Amino acid sequence: MKTDTLPSFIKRSRPMSTETYYAIGGQAEFYAEPKSVSQIFECLDWAQRSALPIAVFGSGSNSLLADGTFKGLVIALSGLTNAYWEKDDLLFAEAGVSNTEIAEICLDAGRNGAGWMYRMPGQLGASVRMNARCYGGEISQIVHEVFTIDVHGRLRIHAAQDVFHGYKKTLLMDSPEIVLAARLKFPAAADRSEILSFMQNCESDRHRKHHFDYPSCGSTFKNNYQVGRPSGQIFDECGLKGTRIGQSEVSQFHANFVWNLGGASAHDMLSLAAHMREQARTLKNADLELEVQPVGCFEKALFDACAMERLGPWIENSESATDARWVGLLWHPHSRTAAEPTQEPRVLLHAPFQHYFRTPGVGCPQLSVQLLQLMSLSDARAHPNKAFLRWDTLQDPEKLHPQDRLSSLKVTQPSTLSSSLWSDLFPLIPESPADFLDELWSYSVSELFVAHGNPESDEYYEFEMTPRGHWVALAFDAPRQRKPAHYIPKKTLWPCPDMQSDDHRFSFGLSYALLEPLIFQGSLRIQACLSLGHEGWYLAPHWAPSSSSECWDTQDKPDVKPDFHQPRRFWRVALI
């Protein structure tokens, strides 16, 4: 197997026993802890070009990597640790923020609703993916939106009602997407002493049940509510407390916990789990499903005994000398998810706007950006003057069904729009297009930067528009260096009217003829921005500062205006 040049943040040979709560697992041939969404994209791109399986870990609180060497890339989300209050009751948190940190952030803010997460093992990304619950709380109760990246590098926004399908069941458990972050809603304020008391009770209960005596992933099996009682009670009735295989043991205090007494292997632990499952089925007619997620390649007998086929997509390991199965992967070179979907329009990017400095209290969660590819590259070359890409600025997307976001707009003359929401969000509107062209930085605008697909080039276009139909398009040779004839003429844009609007979005069509000079190896680089006035500067997707000289604290941001003109940081989108 030949790999492309290894990105600097991907490391070779990491023992996963040091990265998981169970302290169990083999070696990861390649391991990465990306610090930004862009680095996650690089991981996905590199691994797929190298034909390597991809697995995703949070803190390893619910994952169990197979023994031996995982000949692929493990992506750990522990480097995604940003969290801040976009509004008083709306918390933006990345996937690597721990559940305990979420509870502590809410405690500090006097917000009720997250105390049950205190001392719950794991990080937000995995909790969202599996709809974690305990002590009367459930992630689905507090999530507003979930932000993901799929295996093809497309950013997506999912409304909570589209993600959560019931007890420990979500859209994301069967979909090849990585949870990047979520918006969490906490509408109720509460006295801090009451919140703290509840958190301490949750922690005390865990100590009473000896949750932390030995390495463990907590509950080994989900509850089966058709049985009528918890899985731990069923295993207790079966007399399984203290049962051991190798160095794995069923807890003496909670029969749904399996401990690593020291030096246990993944095979030990899963063999014990298989025995527990068989005893529950034989003695109590209880069909139970693993909550712990095995990751890697497992022999078929163990795969079947643990009913791993229920845990998401799996494939046969054709390279193994024995009958074996891959399970728990985001992507595998031989999996069906490797194929690119062919339907049109394609969502190339749907991302939330975040404040440039992530300043608390000044978020703009009502708005997001969407970029659609309306036809294939081959069709676009045959019809170069038709709409090829559509750039949408979306308002309150939860009110818009996903399919409606993709549909053709019923065109409203932008100048006649009367939506007070648009006026509230874009308060600084020019009175005439001439004003907009002369002083475009002075008004409330949505912006799209499209850079050359070649990362060595600094050539790019800038498009700006308002909800009322004012727009401008500029061309640059390098950051803030306009081309001699820098205004892109209206006749090159598609079609008239160039912009379309309704109460939930306004849109701009871009032709292949316009974009063709920037397309490199079937890709472009994209950055969406908002400049709304009153220090309302936003990015989609957001990127972290790349050097210590650029880092800032949200309470002490530098006295400078943000610079959107940084084409080498733009997001790469692959055109099909």
N, C-alpha and C positions, 0 to 999 in steps of 0.2 A: 504494500500500500504506500503510495507516494503522497506526501502532503505538500501544500504550498507553503510559502514563507510564513513562519509562525509569528503571529502578532506578539508584541512584547509582553502583554499582560496575560498571555496563556502560558502556563507552566507545564513542565513535563513531570510525570510520575508523582502523584499525590496519594498517600495512604488515606482512604476514606474513613478508616476507623477513628481518625483524629478529627473528622468533620461531622460526625453524626452523634446524636444522643445515645444511640445504642453502643457506641464505641465498637462497632462491627463493620466489616466490609473490606473488600479487596483494594487493589491499587487502581486509580484512574490514570490511564496513559497520558491524558491531557486534562488540565484543570484550569478554570478561569473564574475570577471574582470580578466581573466587570463593574465599573463605577458609574456607568452612564448607559442610557438606552443605545447610544451610538456604538458603544463597545459590545453590547449584546448583539447588535446587528452584525458587527465584524465577526463575532464568534459563530453565529449561524452561517454566515457566508463562507467563512474559512472551512468549517467542518463539512459543509455540504460539498464544497469544491474538492475537499480531500476524501470524500466518500466515507466519513466517519459517523458512527452512531452518536446521537446527542441525548444526554440526560440532564435534567434540571433539578437542582436541590435548593431548598431554603436553608434552614439551619440543620437539616437532617433530623428533625424531630419526629418525622413520620415516614422516613425512607430507609430502605435497607438494601445496600449495594451487594450484589453477589460476590462470593469469594473469588479469588484469583485476580486477574487483570482485566479491567474493563477497557477494551481496545476501542476507545472513542473519547469524546469530550464531555466532561461534566462541567456544567455552568452553574455556579453558586450565586445566589441573588443577595448574599449578605452585604455586598457593597452598595446596594441601593437603599440608602438610609435617610433620605430627606423626608421631613414631615413638617408641615406648617398649617396654620389656620387660614384658609382662604377667606372665610367669613367667620363670624362669631360661632356659628353652629356647624360649619363645614370644614372638616379636616382632610387635607391632601396628604397621603402617606404612601411612600414607595414600598415595594414588596419586601425589602430587607429589614424594615422596621419590626422589632419584635412585638409580640402580643402584649407583653408586660409594659413595653414603652408606650404603646397606645393607651393602656389604662392609666399610666402615670401622666401622660400629656393631658388627658381628660381631667384627671384629678387636679392638676395645676390650674386648669381653666375653669374648674367648677362645673364641668359638664357630665351629666349622668348618662349611663348606657354602655360603658366599657369596663366597669369594675370587674365583671366576670372573666375578663381576659387576663387578669393579673396572675402571674406565675403559670399561665398556660403555656406549655412548651411551644416553641416555633415562632415563625414570622408571619407577617400579614399575608404575603403572597400565597403560601400554602393554606392558610386558614380560609382565604377566599376561595381557592380552588376546590376545597373539599367541604365548604360550608360548615366550618368547625362550630362546635357548641359545647357548653358546660354551664353549670350553676344557673340555669334558667335563661342564659343568653345564647344568641346564635348570630353568626356573622351576617346572614341575610337581613337581620333586623336593623343593621346600622349602615349597610353599604348603599350608596347612592348610584355610583358608576364605577365600572372596572375598566382599566386601561391595559391593553395587551399588545403583544407583537406575535404574529404567526410565523411559521417556519419559512415563509417566503419574504419575511422582512416587512410586512405590512402592519402599520399601527392601526389599532381599532379601539373604539369606545363601545362598551356594552352597558346598557341600562340594567339595573339590578334585577328587574322582573324578567329579563331575558336570560340571566345567568343561573338563578337559583331555582331548582326543580324539586326541592324537598329535602328530607333528612339526608345529610351527607351525600347529596347528589346535585351536580351542577353541569352546566354546558361545558365547562372547561375540563372536566374529567375525561371527556371523550374527544376533545378538540385539540389539535396540535398548536396550542398557543401558550405563551408565557405571560403570567400576570406580572405587569410592571408596577402598577400602583392602583390605588382606589381612592375615591372620595367617600368619606364616612360622614354620616349626618348624626348630630347630637343636639336635637332641638331643645331638650330639657336641661335647665340649669338645676343645680342641687347644692346643698351645703357640703363643703369639702369634708367635714368631719364624718358625715353620713357615708359619703363615697369611700373614704379611707377605711371606715369600719367594715364595710362590705368587702373591700379588697382584702383586708386582713383576715376576715372569716374564710374567704376562698383559699388563701394561703394556708391557714391553720388546718383546714379540712384536708388539703393535700398532704400536709405533714402527718396528720392522724392516720391517713391511709398509706403512709410510707412510700409516697410517690418517688421520693428522691434518694432512697436507700442505695439503689444500684442503677446502673445505666438502663434505661427503658425508653420506649416510644409511647408510653401511656397505654391506652386501650388497644389491644391487639386486634379485636374484632368489633365490627359495628353491631349495634343492637338490631334485632329483628323484631319489629313491633307486632308482627303477627303471632309471635310466640307469647307475648304478654308480659315478659319480664326481662330485665337487663341480661346481657351476655355474661357478665361477671357472676350473676346469681346462678345462671345455668351451669357454668363451669364449677362453681362451688358445690352445687347439687351433685355433680358428677364426681366429686371428690378429687379434683385436679390440683388443688393448692399444694405446692411443694413438689409437684412432678418435675423431673429433670430429664433432659437429653443433653449430653455433653455438659457444657458450662451454662446452658440456658435453663431457667427454672421459672415455673409459674409462681407468682408472688404468694407468700403466705398470708398476705393481708388483703389482696384484691385479685380475684381469680382471673380477671381479664388482662392483668399485667404480666408480661414476661420479662424477667430480669436477665441481664448479662452478669453472671457472677465473677467474670474475669476470664478473658480469652475465648469467649464463645465465638463460634463462626456463624455466618449467615445460614449455613446448612443446618447447624444445631437449632437455631431459633425457628426456622421454618419447618423443620421436622417436628418440633414440639407443637407449633401452631397446627400442623396437619393432624397430629394426634388429638389435640384439643377439639378440632372441628369434627373429627370422626366420632369422638366420644359424645359430643353434644348431639350429633345426628342419630347415633345408635341408641343412646340411653334416654334422650329427651325429645327425639323427633324435631330437633331445632336445626335448621339449615342456616349457618352463619357465614358471613362474608368478611374477609380480611379488611381491617382499617389501615394497618401498616401497608405501605406500598413497596413491594419488592422491585428492584431495578437491576436490569442486566439479563444475563442468559442463565436459565435454570433447566435442569433435566426434566423431561416430560413427566415422570412419575411424581416429582415434587410439585411441579406446575399444576398437575391435575388434582393432587391431594389437597392443595391449598386453594383450589378454584380460582387460579390467577386469571383465567379467561374473563372473569367478571370485572377485572380491574382496569379495563381500557384496552386499546388496540394492542395486539401481539402478532408476532410473525415467527415462522420457523427459522431456525439457524441452519442454513444450508451448508455452512462451513464447518459445522461441528461433526466430529466422528460419531457422536451419540445423538439420539433423538432429543432435541432441546428446543426451547422457546425463548425468544426475546420478549420482555415485558417491561412496562414502566418507562418507556422512552418517549422523548418528544419527537424524534425523527430517526429513521434508519434508511440507509441507501436502498433497501429492498421493500420498504413499506409503501403502501398505497398513497400515503400523504405526500410522497415525493413528487407527484404529478401536479402541475400548475393548473388551477381551474381555468376553464375556457369561456365561461359565460361573460357577457358584457351588459352593462358597464362593469368594470372592475374597480373596486375600492383600492387605490394605491396608498392612501393615507387618510385616516380619520383620527384626529388628535385634539386633546384639550389645550386651550391657551393657559399658560401659567405666567404670573408676573415675572418680569425679567430678573428682579432681585429676590423673588419669592418673599416679598414683604408681607407680613401678616395683616389680614384684614382687607386687602385690596385686590383679592382675586376676582376673576370674571368668569365664574363657572357657567353662566348662561350661554357663552359662545364657544364654538369649536370650529375646526377647519376640516374640510373634506376635499380630497382630490380624486377625481374619477377619470379612468381611461375609457373613452366612449367607443373606440374601435381598435382593432389590432393594428400593429405596425404595418403589416402588409396592406391592409385596407386603407390605412392613413396615407401610405405612399401613393396609392392609386387615386386617392381623393384628398390631395394635400390642403385644399382650402376649406374643407369641412371641419367642424369641431372635432378635435382629437382628445383634448383634456378639458375637464370642467372643474373649475375652482369654486367651491361653495364656502361661504361663511354662514354657519348654522346658528340659529338662536333657539334655546330651549329644545334641544334635539330629542329629549324624552317624550315630547308631545308629537313627534314625527315618527311614524312607523319606519323601521329600517328600509323596507322596500320603497316607501315614499321618498326617502332620501335619494334613492337611485333613479327615480322616475324623471321623465321630462317635466320641466316646469310649465305651469300655465303663466304665461308672461303677463306681468303687470307693468305698466309704464312706471319706472322707478320714481319719477318726479311727482306722481300722484299718491305715493305711499303715505298713509297716515298713521302707521303703527306707532303708538307712543313708546313701545318698548325699544324700537329702533332709535327713536329720538333720544330716549334716556341713555342708551348705551353708546350712541355716537352723537354727543351733544354739540360738537364743533363742526358744523356743516357749512361749506362755502356757498355763497349766494350765486356764484356763476362758475362755469368751467374755467374761465380765465383766471379767477382767483386761485383755483385749485392748482393749475399748472404753475403759477408763479410762486405760490407759497404752500406747497403741498404738505410741508412739515408742520404747518400751523393748525391743521384740521384733524378731525377724528376719522381715521381710515383703517381699512383692512388691507394688508399688504401680502403679496406673494413674491418671493425671490426665486428665480429659476436659474441655476448655475450650470455651467458646462459639466457634462458627465465625467470628463477626465479630471481626477482630483489634482492634477498638476496645473490645470488651467484656472485662472481667476476671472474668466469672462462670465458675465451673468446679466439677466434682465430683472427689472423691478416693475411690478404692477401694483397699482394702488386704486382702491375704489371705495365709494361710500354707498350707503343704502339707497341714495336718491339718484344714482346714475352718474355721478362725477367719477372720472377715471383718468389715469395717465399711465403710460408705459415707457420705460427708459432702458437704455442699453449701456453696459459698463465693460471696459476692458480689464479693470482691476478694482479693488475696493475703493469706492467713491471716486473713481476716475471714469467720468462719462465719455462715451465714444464721441467723435466729432459731430456726427448727426445722431444725437443721443435720444431724441424722441422717436419712438416707434410709431409710424403713421397709422391712423385708424384703418386705412384700407387693407392693411395686412392682418387685421384682427377679424375674428369670425363672430357671427355675422352682424347685421344691424337688426335690432338693437344689440350692442355688444354685451350688455348686462341684463340679467333677468332677475326678478324679485317677487317674493310674496312675504307673508307675515313671519315665516320661519327661516328664510334664507335669502341671500342674494348671491348671484352666480356670474361667472365670467367664462366664456368659451375661448379656448386657445387652439389655433390650427397647427397641423403638422408643419406646414410651410414656415410658420413663424418659429417653431421650436427646433426644427431640423438642424440648424447650425450648432445647437448645444447638445444634441444627443450623441453620446459616446458609448459604443458597445451596448446599445440598447438601454441606456440609463441616463437619468438626469439627477441633479441634486436640488433639493427643495427646502425652502424655509418660509413658513408662514408667520406673520407678525401682526400685532395690533398696536396702533398708536392713537389712543383715545383722548389724550389731553390730561392735564393735572397729574402728571407722572404715571399715567396709565399705559405702561409699556409691557407687551406680552409676547411670548414666543410659543410656537407650536411646530415641531416638538421642542421642548426645552432642552438645553444642554448645560452641563455643569462647567464651571471655569476649568480651563485645562492646565493652569499653572498656579503656583502659590501667589504670584504677584497679582493674579486676577481674582483670587478668592475674596469673598466678602461675607460679613455677618449680616443677617437680615435686619439686625437692630442698628447696624452701623455701615450702611452701604456707601460706596464712594460717591463723592459729589460730582458725578459725571452722568451724562445721558448715555443710555445703552447704544451700542453700535450694532445695528442689524446687518451691516455690510461685511460679513465675514464668511465668504463663500466656501472656505475649506471646512467649515463646521456644518454646512447644510446637510440635510438628510438625503441619502441616496435612494431613489426609487427605480425599480426595474420595470421596464416597459415590455409588453408581450406582443 
